[in-house]
Structures are given as C-alpha cells and as structure tokens.
Amino acid sequence: MTINVIYGIIVAGIVQGFIFASTVLVASKKQHRCLVFLALLVATIAYSNFQYILPYLELLSSEEMYAYVFLPIASLAPALLLLFVKTFLEPNTPLSRKQWYIFVPFVIFFLAGLVFKIVKWTGYTTVSFNNFFADVLIVQELVGLVMMLGVSVYTLVLTFRYSSKKSKTASQSIRGLLWLKVTLFLLLFGTVLWGYAVLKQLFFSIDLKWFLFLWVALAFLIYWLGYAGRYKFELWLERKKIRQSVVKTEKPNEKDTWENPHLKQLEKLMKEDKLYLDSQLSLESVAAELGISPSHLSRLLNQEGNIGFAHYLNAFRVNEAIQLLGNASFNRYTMTAIGLESGFNSKSAFFRIFKEKTGQSPSAYQKNQLVQTQ
C-alpha cells in the first residue's frame, strides 16, 4: 500500500466523519442525547486526524498547525466516549454534575492552547515560550492517553456488568450489546497503538509509520461508529418502544396442557415469563432451569408432543411476531426490530422461520393484516 493510498483512506475517513456528525447534529427532528454524544465523538476523532495530517500533506507547517487549527482532542475524546456509553446504556438516567468534571482537562488545555495562539498571532513569541508550550503539548497528550485508557476499560466493565444483569423476565431488554463491546475493544486497541507511538516518539525518535497505523485505524473506526453506532442505537430505541407498547399476547396454537410436570413447568415459563424472548435461550439452559438433563427434556417433548425443542420454542416466537405484525401501531417499526423483539437472533432467521410457519414473509403478513383491517 503506497503512502498516497494511506493518505487517501485517512482523508476519506475525515470527510465521512464530518458528514456523519453534521447530519446528526443539524437534523431537524429532536435527537436523543446519546446520538449527540456519538456525533461529537466521531467529529472529534475526525478532527484529530485532520489536524495531525495537515503537516504531512504539506498544507501547513507543524508550527502553523499548532498556531491556527490545533485543539487538545486527546483529552476531549475520552470525555465524549464516557458520556456516549453512559447515555446509551441508561438513556433515561440524568447525568450527574460530577460526570461533567471529566471535561476539566480539555478546558485547561484548550485555554493553554488559546494563550499560545494569541501570543503567536501578536508576534511576541520567544524560544523559551515555544519550548514551554511544547512541554504542555506532551503533558496533554499523556493525560489524554491515560484518560482514554481508563475510560475504555471502565466503559467495557460497565457494559459487561450491564449485560450480566439480565433476568428471565427482562432478558430481551438487555440484548444487542455485542456491537458496543466490539467498539470499545477497538478503541482500547487504538489507545494501545496510540500509546506505543507516543512513547516511541518521546524516548526514541519520531516514527511516522506508527502514527499512520493509528490514523488509518481511526479512519476505519469513524466508519464503524457512523454505521454501527447510529444504526444499532436507532434499532435499540425501536425495540424499547415496542416493549413499552406491547400488551399481553395470545397463546400459541401449540399443546396447552401436558401430562408431565416438567413440561407443565416449561409451558408456564414460556407463557408467563416469556423465556422465548431471549435469543440466546438453549435446550441446555432451559433443562437446567427445570432441573433435568437436556436429553431428558428433548425426549419428553418428542414423546408427549411429537415436537423438537427448536420447533417448540420458535412457535412462541412466531406467535409473538404475529401479534406485533397484526398491531397497526407497530407499522412504523422495522422488520428487524420486530423480529429481534420476538426472540429471533437475526433478521434472516426471523424471515426464514416465520415463512416456514405461516407460509408468508413477515412483510407480506403485515400488509395482508392492514388490508383486512381497512
């Protein structure tokens, strides 16, 4: 890969980041605060690449870059990341005053940079002053590095703890965090790469190769955040609204009574606790809940109901989807959101199994229901 191609990737990521951020921030409809923090985070990462790439593209000298366009992004990005994750996981919880203190380092370094710019513009700068500001830049870089490392680890722990809180009755409200975990691991990897490049520069010599790796990684991170962040969050909101609007659904047209007490308990767990809404539910986990072996549970279902566990489980999920698709108030939600909220683990699985059970695709079924109710 030539250096021009690398620069092209970095510049494309910068442009994409600014477009995404401006689209979200200037949207006419009211945006959720989580999306606002996400847009600001993407814009921050894009601006970081923008300011540091200018000298290498020979558009500005390093001194001109620091005098005219430099912002202490290193201490701003971790603050925005923390607020993004907090508001994503807890959208209805107000942010405390203490959480805003994380912007203090950025404010301090921003004011220091502003003083440097004013001095440079007036032309009264001295060698000693330039050396002092260079030391300030090193400090802000190290502070930002430590902050990002700490916030990345903290938000990962926060996300895993949030996932572990799911219960049998609320498991459907905790799903869908894999993309966030992937994002945080990517940010942690980028932070380690950033730390290595900075330490190599401080104690050895400037090695552009490592900074190029970092900037390319950040360019791809911009694309990932722009796609996954917004798409997943909007899907999360749709699923949340569906859960808030759902009323008690009808029972599936499966066997209503069982002779075996274990199967009676299973039916109760499905109908009352809605275990089927957990897309990760398995024969092993259900058997453990019932206190029997997986093979014994499978044998009971085949003997009394002539049905396998997967078919038994999917019957409840399809029925749940039927109730949602037949409700006109859910027409504005995507098929993906409805399928995931019915317990399926993907859109493709939802479409395939629903068509096997009903003979129609979810979209066709919804359209037919609308025609019948008009």
C-alpha positions in Angstrom: 0.0 0.0 0.0 1.5 3.3 -1.1 1.7 6.4 1.1 -0.8 8.2 -1.2 -3.4 5.4 -0.7 -2.9 5.6 3.0 -3.4 9.4 3.0 -6.5 8.8 0.8 -8.0 6.5 3.4 -7.3 8.9 6.2 -8.8 11.9 4.3 -11.9 9.9 3.3 -12.4 8.9 6.9 -12.1 12.6 7.9 -14.7 13.7 5.3 -17.0 10.8 6.3 -16.7 11.7 10.0 -17.6 15.4 9.4 -20.5 14.5 7.1 -22.0 12.0 9.6 -21.6 14.4 12.6 -23.1 17.3 10.7 -26.0 15.2 9.5 -26.9 14.1 13.0 -26.3 17.5 14.7 -28.3 19.6 12.2 -31.1 17.1 11.8 -34.5 18.8 12.1 -36.0 16.2 14.4 -35.0 16.2 18.0 -32.1 13.8 18.5 -31.5 11.6 21.5 -28.6 12.8 23.6 -26.8 9.5 23.0 -26.7 10.3 19.3 -25.5 13.8 20.0 -22.5 12.5 22.0 -21.9 9.9 19.3 -21.8 12.6 16.6 -19.5 14.7 18.7 -17.2 11.8 19.4 -17.0 11.0 15.6 -16.4 14.6 14.8 -13.6 14.7 17.5 -11.9 11.7 16.0 -12.2 13.1 12.5 -10.8 16.5 13.6 -7.9 14.8 15.4 -6.9 13.1 12.1 -7.5 16.3 10.2 -5.2 18.5 12.3 -2.3 16.0 12.5 -2.4 15.1 8.8 -2.1 18.7 7.6 1.7 18.9 8.0 2.3 15.6 6.3 0.1 16.7 3.3 2.3 19.9 3.3 -0.8 22.1 3.7 0.5 23.7 6.8 3.8 23.5 8.8 3.7 21.9 12.2 4.1 25.3 13.8 1.3 26.8 11.7 -1.0 23.8 12.6 -0.5 24.4 16.3 -0.9 28.1 15.9 -4.1 28.0 13.9 -6.1 24.8 14.0 -4.9 22.7 16.9 -7.3 21.5 19.5 -6.5 19.3 22.5 -8.6 16.4 21.2 -6.6 13.9 23.3 -8.5 15.0 26.4 -11.8 15.6 24.7 -12.4 12.2 23.1 -12.4 10.1 26.4 -15.0 12.5 27.9 -17.3 12.2 25.0 -16.8 8.4 24.9 -17.8 8.1 28.6 -21.0 10.2 28.1 -21.9 8.3 25.0 -21.7 4.9 26.7 -23.5 6.2 29.8 -26.4 7.6 27.9 -26.6 4.6 25.6 -26.9 2.1 28.5 -29.0 4.4 30.7 -31.0 6.7 28.3 -33.4 7.8 30.9 -30.9 8.5 33.7 -29.9 12.1 34.0 -26.1 12.8 34.0 -24.8 13.9 37.4 -22.8 17.1 37.8 -19.7 15.1 38.8 -19.7 13.3 35.4 -19.2 16.6 33.6 -16.0 17.2 35.5 -14.3 14.9 33.0 -14.2 17.9 30.6 -11.9 19.8 33.0 -8.6 18.6 31.5 -9.9 19.6 28.0 -10.9 23.1 29.2 -7.5 23.6 30.8 -5.5 22.5 27.7 -7.9 24.4 25.4 -7.2 27.6 27.4 -3.5 26.9 27.3 -3.7 26.5 23.5 -5.7 29.7 23.2 -3.0 31.6 25.0 -0.3 30.1 22.7 -2.4 31.1 19.6 -2.8 34.7 20.9 0.9 35.0 21.6 1.8 33.6 18.2 -0.7 36.0 16.5 0.7 39.0 18.2 4.3 38.1 17.2 5.7 38.3 20.7 6.6 34.7 21.0 10.0 33.6 22.3 12.1 30.4 22.1 11.5 29.7 25.8 7.8 30.2 25.4 7.7 27.8 22.4 9.6 25.2 24.5 7.2 25.7 27.4 4.2 25.1 25.1 5.9 22.0 23.6 6.1 20.6 27.1 2.4 21.5 27.6 1.6 19.5 24.4 3.4 16.5 25.7 1.6 16.7 29.1 -1.8 17.0 27.4 -1.0 14.0 25.1 0.0 11.9 28.1 -3.0 13.0 30.1 -5.4 12.2 27.2 -3.7 8.8 26.8 -4.2 7.9 30.4 -7.8 9.2 30.3 -8.7 7.2 27.2 -7.1 4.1 28.6 -9.1 4.4 31.8 -12.4 5.3 30.1 -12.1 2.5 27.6 -11.5 -0.1 30.4 -14.2 1.5 32.6 -16.9 1.5 29.9 -16.0 -2.1 28.9 -16.6 -3.1 32.6 -19.8 -1.1 32.7 -21.1 -2.7 29.5 -20.3 -6.3 30.7 -21.9 -5.6 34.1 -25.0 -4.2 32.3 -25.2 -7.4 30.2 -24.9 -9.6 33.3 -28.0 -8.0 34.9 -30.4 -9.6 32.5 -33.1 -11.8 34.1 -35.6 -14.3 32.8 -38.3 -11.6 32.6 -36.3 -8.8 31.2 -33.6 -10.5 29.1 -35.0 -9.1 25.9 -34.2 -5.5 27.1 -30.5 -6.3 27.7 -29.6 -7.8 24.4 -27.8 -6.3 21.5 -24.7 -5.0 23.2 -22.2 -7.1 21.2 -21.5 -4.2 18.7 -20.8 -1.8 21.7 -18.4 -4.3 23.2 -16.6 -4.7 19.8 -16.4 -0.9 19.5 -14.9 -0.5 23.0 -12.3 -3.2 22.3 -11.4 -1.4 19.0 -11.0 1.8 21.0 -8.8 0.1 23.5 -6.7 -1.4 20.7 -6.4 2.1 19.2 -5.4 3.5 22.5 -2.6 1.0 23.0 -1.4 1.8 19.5 -1.5 5.5 20.2 0.4 4.9 23.5 3.1 3.0 21.7 3.5 5.6 19.1 3.7 8.4 21.6 6.2 6.7 23.9 8.3 5.7 20.9 8.4 9.4 19.9 9.2 10.6 23.4 12.0 8.2 24.2 13.4 7.2 20.8 12.6 9.1 17.7 9.5 10.1 15.6 8.3 7.1 13.6 5.7 8.2 11.2 4.8 4.5 10.5 3.1 4.1 13.8 1.1 7.3 13.6 0.0 6.3 10.1 -1.3 3.0 11.5 -3.1 4.9 14.2 -4.7 7.4 11.7 -5.8 4.6 9.4 -7.3 2.7 12.4 -9.1 5.9 13.4 -10.4 6.3 9.9 -12.0 2.8 9.9 -13.3 3.5 13.4 -15.1 6.5 12.1 -16.9 4.4 9.5 -17.7 1.8 12.2 -19.1 4.3 14.6 -21.0 6.1 11.9 -22.7 2.9 10.8 -22.9 0.7 13.8 -23.4 3.4 16.4 -26.4 5.1 14.8 -28.0 2.0 13.2 -27.7 -0.1 16.4 -28.9 2.8 18.6 -31.9 3.5 16.5 -32.7 -0.2 16.4 -32.3 -0.2 20.2 -34.8 2.6 20.5 -37.3 0.9 18.3 -37.1 -2.3 20.3 -37.5 -0.3 23.5 -40.6 1.4 22.2 -42.0 -1.9 21.1 -41.5 -3.3 24.6 -43.2 -0.3 26.1 -46.2 -0.7 23.8 -46.6 -4.5 23.9 -49.8 -5.8 25.5 -50.4 -9.4 26.7 -50.2 -11.6 23.7 -52.3 -14.6 22.8 -51.1 -18.1 23.5 -49.6 -20.0 20.5 -51.6 -22.8 18.9 -49.5 -25.4 20.5 -50.3 -28.0 23.1 -51.9 -26.2 26.0 -51.7 -29.0 28.6 -49.1 -31.6 29.3 -49.2 -34.7 31.4 -45.6 -34.4 32.6 -45.0 -31.9 35.4 -41.7 -30.8 33.8 -43.4 -29.9 30.6 -46.2 -28.1 32.5 -43.5 -26.0 34.3 -41.9 -25.4 30.9 -45.2 -24.1 29.5 -45.6 -21.8 32.4 -42.1 -20.4 32.0 -42.8 -19.7 28.3 -46.3 -18.2 28.7 -45.8 -16.3 31.9 -42.0 -15.4 32.0 -41.7 -15.4 28.2 -38.3 -17.1 28.2 -38.5 -17.5 24.4 -37.8 -13.7 24.1 -34.2 -14.5 25.0 -32.5 -15.1 21.6 -29.7 -17.0 23.5 -32.1 -19.4 25.1 -30.9 -23.0 24.6 -32.1 -26.6 25.4 -29.3 -26.8 28.0 -30.3 -23.6 29.8 -34.0 -24.5 29.9 -33.2 -28.0 31.1 -31.1 -26.6 33.9 -33.9 -24.3 34.9 -36.2 -27.3 35.1 -33.7 -29.4 36.9 -33.4 -32.1 34.3 -30.9 -33.1 31.7 -31.2 -31.7 28.1 -31.6 -35.2 26.7 -34.5 -35.9 29.1 -36.3 -32.7 28.2 -35.8 -33.4 24.5 -37.2 -36.9 24.9 -40.3 -35.6 26.9 -41.1 -33.1 24.1 -40.9 -35.8 21.5 -42.9 -38.4 23.4 -45.8 -36.1 24.5 -45.9 -33.5 21.8 -44.0 -35.1 18.9 -42.1 -31.8 18.6 -38.4 -30.8 18.9 -37.3 -28.1 21.3 -36.4 -25.7 18.5 -39.8 -26.0 16.9 -41.5 -25.6 20.2 -39.5 -22.5 21.0 -40.0 -21.0 17.6 -43.8 -21.5 17.8 -43.9 -19.0 20.7 -41.6 -16.6 18.8 -43.6 -16.7 15.6 -46.8 -16.1 17.6 -45.2 -13.1 19.3 -44.3 -11.7 15.9 -47.8 -12.3 14.6 -49.2 -10.3 17.5 -46.8 -7.4 16.7 -47.3 -7.5 13.0 -51.0 -7.6 13.4 -51.0 -4.4 15.5 -51.3 -1.3 13.4 -49.4 0.8 15.9 -46.2 -1.2 15.1 -46.3 -0.5 11.4 -43.6 2.2 11.7 -41.1 -0.2 13.1 -38.6 -2.2 11.0 -38.9 -5.9 10.5 -35.5 -6.3 12.2 -36.7 -4.7 15.4 -39.9 -6.8 15.4 -38.0 -10.0 14.8 -35.4 -9.3 17.5 -38.1 -8.4 20.0 -39.9 -11.6 19.3 -36.8 -13.6 20.3 -35.1 -14.3 17.0 -31.4 -13.7 16.9 -31.2 -12.2 13.4 -33.4 -10.8 10.6 -32.7 -13.7 8.3 -33.7 -16.3 10.9 -36.9 -14.4 11.6 -37.9 -14.3 7.9 -37.0 -17.9 7.3 -38.8 -19.4 10.3 -41.8 -17.1 10.1 -42.3 -18.1 6.4 -41.9 -21.8 7.3 -44.6 -21.5 10.0 -47.1 -19.2 8.2 -46.3 -19.6 4.5 -45.8 -15.8 4.2 -43.0 -13.4 4.8 -43.3 -11.1 7.8 -43.7 -8.1 5.4 -46.4 -9.9 3.4 -48.3 -10.9 6.5 -48.3 -7.4 7.8 -49.6 -6.0 4.5 -52.4 -8.6 4.5 -53.4 -7.7 8.0 -53.5 -4.0 7.1 -55.8 -4.7 4.1 -58.1 -6.8 6.2 -58.5 -4.1 8.9 -59.2 -1.3 6.4 
